[in-house]
Amino acid sequence: MKKLEIVVRSEKLDDVKSILDECESTGAMVSNIMGYGNQKGYKTTYRGSEYVVNLIPKVKIETIAADDVADKIIFKVCERISTGKIGDGKIFVYDVTDVVRIRTGERGETAL
């Protein structure tokens, strides 16, 4: 099993959700986050004053999936979400050794 943390622009959330539905993901958690990457933000002008915006709003979608499903999700997100511009986002992939459903005590992929 893999844990995917998908960090994308806020306007791409619906696209990622539809990809997760297509791949029959068992669920997801969504968080509004702020951060910066290599670009370190951007400069903008507001009422004649220039200032630096160095924390960019993003959305983080977390999901756990079987290895083959995780590969499908990664492929589709890279294919459909990419605009080719800086700030498209990243996918972090972690190995998950076990999952326990608290209500029933089920373990492993059946607990998803």
C-alpha positions as CSV (number, residue, x, y, z in Angstrom):
1,M,0.0,0.0,0.0
2,K,1.1,3.6,-0.6
3,K,0.2,6.9,0.9
4,L,0.0,9.7,-1.6
5,E,0.2,13.3,-0.6
6,I,-0.8,15.3,-3.7
7,V,-0.1,19.1,-3.4
8,V,-1.7,21.1,-6.2
9,R,-3.1,24.6,-6.9
10,S,-6.5,25.2,-5.3
11,E,-8.4,25.3,-8.6
12,K,-7.2,21.8,-9.5
13,L,-9.0,20.1,-6.5
14,D,-12.0,19.0,-8.4
15,D,-9.8,17.5,-11.1
16,V,-7.9,15.5,-8.6
17,K,-11.1,14.3,-6.9
18,S,-12.5,13.1,-10.2
19,I,-9.2,11.2,-10.9
20,L,-9.5,9.6,-7.4
21,D,-13.1,8.6,-8.2
22,E,-12.1,7.1,-11.6
23,C,-9.4,5.1,-10.0
24,E,-11.8,3.9,-7.3
25,S,-9.9,5.4,-4.4
26,T,-11.4,4.4,-1.1
27,G,-11.3,8.0,0.3
28,A,-9.2,11.1,0.7
29,M,-8.4,13.9,3.2
30,V,-8.2,17.5,1.9
31,S,-6.3,20.3,3.6
32,N,-5.8,23.9,2.7
33,I,-2.1,24.7,3.1
34,M,0.4,27.5,2.3
35,G,4.0,27.1,1.3
36,Y,6.7,27.9,-1.2
37,G,9.1,25.9,-3.4
38,N,12.0,26.8,-5.5
39,Q,10.4,30.0,-6.8
40,K,10.2,31.5,-3.2
41,G,7.0,33.3,-4.0
42,Y,6.4,36.3,-6.3
43,K,6.4,40.1,-6.3
44,T,3.2,42.0,-6.8
45,T,2.0,45.6,-6.6
46,Y,-0.9,46.7,-4.4
47,R,-2.0,50.3,-4.3
48,G,1.3,51.5,-5.7
49,S,3.4,49.5,-3.2
50,E,5.5,46.5,-4.3
51,Y,5.6,43.6,-1.9
52,V,6.6,39.9,-1.9
53,V,4.1,37.1,-1.5
54,N,6.2,34.2,-0.3
55,L,3.6,31.8,1.0
56,I,1.4,30.5,-1.8
57,P,-2.0,28.9,-1.1
58,K,-2.2,25.2,-2.1
59,V,-4.4,22.2,-1.5
60,K,-3.0,18.9,-0.1
61,I,-5.0,15.7,-0.9
62,E,-4.0,12.6,1.1
63,T,-5.1,9.1,0.2
64,I,-4.0,5.5,0.8
65,A,-4.2,3.1,-2.1
66,A,-3.0,-0.3,-3.2
67,D,0.3,-0.2,-5.2
68,D,-1.3,-0.7,-8.6
69,V,-4.0,1.9,-7.9
70,A,-1.4,4.4,-6.6
71,D,0.5,4.1,-9.9
72,K,-2.7,4.8,-11.9
73,I,-3.4,7.9,-9.7
74,I,0.1,9.2,-10.1
75,F,0.1,8.8,-13.9
76,K,-3.3,10.4,-14.3
77,V,-2.5,13.4,-12.0
78,C,0.7,14.0,-13.9
79,E,-1.0,13.7,-17.2
80,R,-4.1,15.9,-16.5
81,I,-3.0,18.4,-13.8
82,S,0.2,19.6,-15.4
83,T,0.2,23.0,-17.0
84,G,3.9,23.0,-17.6
85,K,4.3,26.1,-15.4
86,I,6.1,26.5,-12.1
87,G,3.8,25.8,-9.2
88,D,1.9,22.8,-10.6
89,G,2.6,20.9,-7.4
90,K,4.1,17.6,-6.2
91,I,3.2,14.1,-5.3
92,F,4.9,12.5,-2.2
93,V,4.7,8.7,-2.1
94,Y,5.2,6.8,1.2
95,D,5.1,3.1,1.9
96,V,2.3,2.0,4.3
97,T,3.0,-1.1,6.3
98,D,-0.4,-1.6,7.9
99,V,-3.9,0.0,8.2
100,V,-6.4,-0.8,11.0
101,R,-10.1,0.0,10.9
102,I,-10.8,1.0,14.5
103,R,-14.5,0.0,14.4
104,T,-14.0,-3.6,13.3
105,G,-10.3,-4.3,13.8
106,E,-9.8,-5.2,10.2
107,R,-6.2,-4.9,9.0
108,G,-4.4,-4.3,5.7
109,E,-6.2,-3.5,2.4
110,T,-9.5,-4.8,3.7
111,A,-9.4,-2.0,6.2
112,L,-9.4,0.6,3.4
